[in-house]
């Protein structure tokens, strides 16, 4: 095999190794999206907790 053939084979192998996992993940992701259940709507209740500022937290002694 000549040097040019080795370089060409290496480049083809590199492109295949980079492209095949991406292609495979896209195919598998398309299959899981079709079989995934519909998202459940979650309603949140408002909380009355108060967020402390940094100055208030620095006054606390641990």
N, C-alpha and C positions, 0 to 999 in steps of 0.2 A: 504494500500500500504506500502510496506517495504521501509526502508531507501535506499537500493540499487536501487530499482525501481525509487525512486525520483531522485537520482543522475544520473541514466541513462537517464531518461526523460529530465532532465535539460541539460545534455551534448548534447543530440540529438537536443533539442530546440536551444541551443547556436550555434551549427554547422549550423542548418537550417537558423537562423537569420543572420549569417555571409555570408553564401553561396548564399542565394536566391537573395539578391539585386545585387550581382556581376553577377550572371547568368542572371538576368533580364536585366541589363544594357548591357551585351554582346549581348543578343538577339535583343534588341532595337537598338543598335549601328549598328549591321549587317543590319537591315532593312533600316536605314537611309543612310548607305553608298551606298546601291544599288540604292536608289532613288535620290541621290544627283547629281546635274548637274556637268558637267565637269568643272574643274577650268579654269578660264580665264587667259591667259598669259598677264602680264602687262610689258610693256617696260618702262624703266626709262630713263629720260633725265639727262645728267650730269649737275650738278649745279656748279656755280662758286662762291659759298659762301665760305668764309674763316673761319676756326675754330680758335678761339682765345685760347691762352694758359692761364693758371691760373695767371701767372705774369701779363699779359696784362689786365686781368679782375680785378685784384686787384688795378690797376692804375685808373680804372674808378670810379668816385664818383657818387653815386646815391642820 
